[in-house]
Amino acid sequence: MDSLSADNIPAGFERAKFSSPFLDMAGPYYERQGEGGIIVATRINEGHINHIKVAHGGVLGTLADVALSYQVHRAEKPALPVATMNLNTNYLAGAKLGDWVEAYARIDRISKRTAYCSGQIVCGEAVLMTMTAVFAILRK
């Protein structure tokens, strides 16, 4: 199998349980439970690559939003409906075709209506992005 094969997924990861037409196009995404929460990951494929042969910044930005919001979404049962109010991203390095990138997210503070989160996206030992976000919790 080549490095871009869907079967070449690190141990412990499974196809993410979330889906939408946009996320299906932007992914595929994978998840596993980590010590600090859910880790969301993807393998950089041809559709993610920009004109300078690295992953488009929007790919990493989308992964950041997905990972941070998913952490809040899964914070309670039943799952919380959330909407992004603010997302800050700091691009530190690029990802190349075939790279496996993982997003680590944590909830820093959560109230009845708002959640504050932070995290990072890594490829191996390299930190590609740091991020923070604020989410509206859309309780009924």
N, C-alpha and C positions, 0 to 999 in steps of 0.2 A: 504494500500500500504506500502511496506517496504521502508527503507531509500534509497535504490539503484534504485528505480523505476524511469524511465524516466519521469513519471508524477509528481514526487516530485521535481519540479524545482521552486525556489523562484519567487515570483510575479515580473513581469516586464521583465523577461528574456524570450527570444525566441531562437529557434534553430538558430545557426549562419548561415549567408548567404554565407560564404566561404566553400569550399569543395575541397578535392583532395583525392586520394586513401590513402595516408599516413595520412592526417589529419582525415579522416573518421575512420581509425584504431586507431589513438592516442586519439580521443575524446570519446564521442561527445562533441562539444563545443556549448556554449550558449552565447548570447550577450544581452546587454541593454545599452541604452545611460545613462551615468552618468554626473555629473556636470562638470567633467574635461575631458570627452571624452568617448569613448566606453569601457565598461567593458566586458572582455571575461572571461568565467567561465566554469568549468566542475565539475562533481561529480566523485570522485575517485572510480573506479570499480575494480573488480578482475583482469582485464587485466593490470591494472596500478601498481599492488603490486609486490614488490621484495621479495627476500628471507628472509628479516628481518621484513616483514609484514607492510611496509610503502610504500608510493608511490615511485616508482623508480625516481631517480633524473632526468632522461631523460624526464619523464612526465612533471615535473615542468619546465625544461629547454625548452621543446617544447612549453608549454603554454606561457612562457615568450617571446619567439621568435614570436609566433603567435600574441599575444596581442600587442607587440610593433610594429611589421610590419603592422598590420591591422590599427593601429592608423595613420600611415603615408599613407598607401594605400587609406584610406578614407578622407585624408586631403583636397583633391581637387576633383572637378568634371570636366571631367571624372576622375575616380579613377586612382591613380598613381601605375604603376608597380614598385615593389621594390625588392631588393635582399639584404640579410644580408651580411654586410662586417665584422662586429665584434659584438659579444654578450658576455657580462660579467655577470656572475651570482654569487650571494652570497647566499648560502644555510644557513638558520638560524634555521629552524625547519622542521619537517616532517609532511606529511599528511597521515591520516589513511583511511582505507577502509570506504567508505560512506561519507567522508568529502566533503563538497561543497567548492571549492577553486575559488577565484576571482582574476583576474589580472587587475591591474590599471596601465595604461600607459599614458605617456604624451610626447609630442614633445617639446624638449627643444630648438631646433634650426633647421630650415629647409632652405635650399638654393635650387637652381635649380637642383643640382645633388646629394645632400647629406642631410640626416636627422639624427639628434642626438636625442635619446630618453632615457627616464628612467622610472622606475616604481617599483611596488612591487606586490607580490602575497600574499594574505591573506586567512586565514580560520577563520572566525569570527573576533575576535580581535587580533589573533596571526599573526604576519608577518612571512611568511615562506621563502620568498626570496626577495632580492632586485636585480635589474638588470639595466644595461645600454646597449645601442646598437647604432651602426652606420649602416645606410642603404644607399645603392646606389639607386637613383631614376633613373629609366631606361626610361627617356623621349625619344620620337622619334624625 
